[in-house]
Amino acid sequence: MSNPNPDLQAREILAPLAAETQLRVHGGRIRRTSSRFCLGVEHGDYNGTDLFGVGTDRFIWLAYQPNGTDRVRLHSANFPDNGVVDFKLGDVPPPKSATIADTWARFPYGVDYILRREGFALTHGFDAVLYGNIPGGGMSRSASLTINLLLTLLEVNAIKVTDDMKIIDMAQSVENDYIGSPCGNLDQIMIYFGRAGTGAHYTPKTRSIRYIPIGPHAIDFRIVSLDTGTVRPGLEKSTYKIRRAECEELVALAGKEFGFSGLADVRNQSLYDRILANYGRLHPHLCARLNYIFHAQQRFHLMLKAWEHGDIVTVGNVFRADGFGLRDDYQISGPELEAMCDIARTVPGVLGERMLGGGDNGAAGALVRTENINALKTAVDEHYPHRYPHLADKYAVHVCSTVDGVTVLEGL
């Protein structure tokens, strides 16, 4: 279950860390950014589909204070061996360079780089200590950290950005253009626009957000992250990059002929059938990717209506069907992820389950009746270590609630 007071736990970690590193954060503030849980369409962002998801209560906490200099100094409780990251504003390594490949410092470097590229004058630095409890892979730890650092550096420099989508674009650019990760904007949207008890529906054509509260008669359920204990490399090193390229390849092959610029444009059954008739024999793997996106879009609005009416059983059914599509057609999952899904599917009260995030490794997710949470935990504890003994001390079950994506708290 989630920590009854995770903010207190974070403070108990951050306060001694600040004293130990002599970073001057007392009297400042704490910015807390959430994880996310996508209900649809996973891998739809770079294909142009609508998106829907929630912020979840696994967080990154950053305690910070302007330091009166032009330097940024940070220390992460999660990467203590890296020591204090200390750099002068405007003096960061080049994008995608070898020097940033294996350090978490690439995120603050990237935020500085992108803000300057966008024309913002950065003259005020800050000290910060940070800590996160977001599982690695599937709940968007990197997007949460990037948004946190970006908002903090803007605030410290008294810069106001009134266009929310500009924040999303810059956060995505940190990962795309500076780090070299080919992520879409799903993670950033779900976190930045997250609200407790409410799902955020993003429409790409209008770049707009519509909030949809859970229907008032919904059953008591929880969102569960099933962390496989595996380590997922950056998206630039994963199957994610390959799948994205495959989707773009099909658009390049068939888009002009059939009049579409992204796989999300293929919504009509007749158009879908014609594309498969022309390209299915020569490019079956590319058409399989389209098959997932096409049918996930067919299910998407059914899921939205179900959420709005509180029909969480239908939401779970759609979530499960998307999981089969991600496994069989998109082929983005991994054996440990599917092991978690196989186990969860046997437990009464599990309404739906599938892999989360970029794929290969990381975490799966499930929608579960609250009364059956302990049964799910017991099943995972019994079966998962038996299948993967080397992960017996690494996997975890995280039971989550929906939360606001960005919150500023009183400082240390």
Number of C-alpha atoms within 10 A of each C-alpha: 12 12 13 8 8 14 15 11 11 20 19 12 15 24 16 12 19 23 12 9 13 10 20 19 24 16 13 18 19 26 22 25 32 33 35 33 29 23 22 25 23 25 27 20 19 18 20 19 25 20 25 27 26 32 33 29 26 27 27 23 28 31 30 28 22 23 18 11 13 16 19 22 20 23 25 22 17 12 13 10 9 13 12 19 18 14 17 16 19 16 11 16 15 14 21 17 12 9 12 19 14 8 11 16 20 24 23 23 26 29 25 24 22 21 20 14 11 9 8 13 14 18 15 20 21 23 27 30 26 25 22 21 16 21 24 19 26 26 30 23 22 21 29 30 25 23 26 25 23 22 18 22 23 19 14 17 16 11 13 9 12 8 8 12 16 11 18 20 14 22 30 25 23 27 26 18 16 22 21 18 20 20 23 20 19 27 29 27 29 30 29 27 23 27 21 15 17 22 28 24 21 22 15 13 9 7 9 12 17 13 17 19 16 18 17 11 11 15 14 10 20 19 21 24 27 28 26 28 22 18 15 17 15 18 20 16 13 17 18 23 16 14 19 17 14 17 22 18 13 21 21 14 12 15 18 10 10 14 12 15 17 17 23 19 17 22 14 10 11 9 15 18 12 12 19 18 12 11 16 15 10 11 13 12 19 22 23 19 23 25 19 25 29 20 15 24 21 13 18 22 14 13 24 21 15 20 23 20 16 18 19 25 22 18 24 22 17 23 29 22 19 29 27 19 22 23 20 15 19 23 19 24 26 16 12 23 25 22 18 25 22 15 17 27 18 11 18 14 19 23 22 24 30 29 32 31 26 26 24 25 27 28 33 30 31 27 27 27 19 16 13 15 22 11 16 24 18 11 15 23 16 12 13 19 16 12 12 14 10 12 16 15 9 13 21 18 21 21 23 20 18 23 23 22 26 23 14 13 15 10 17 16
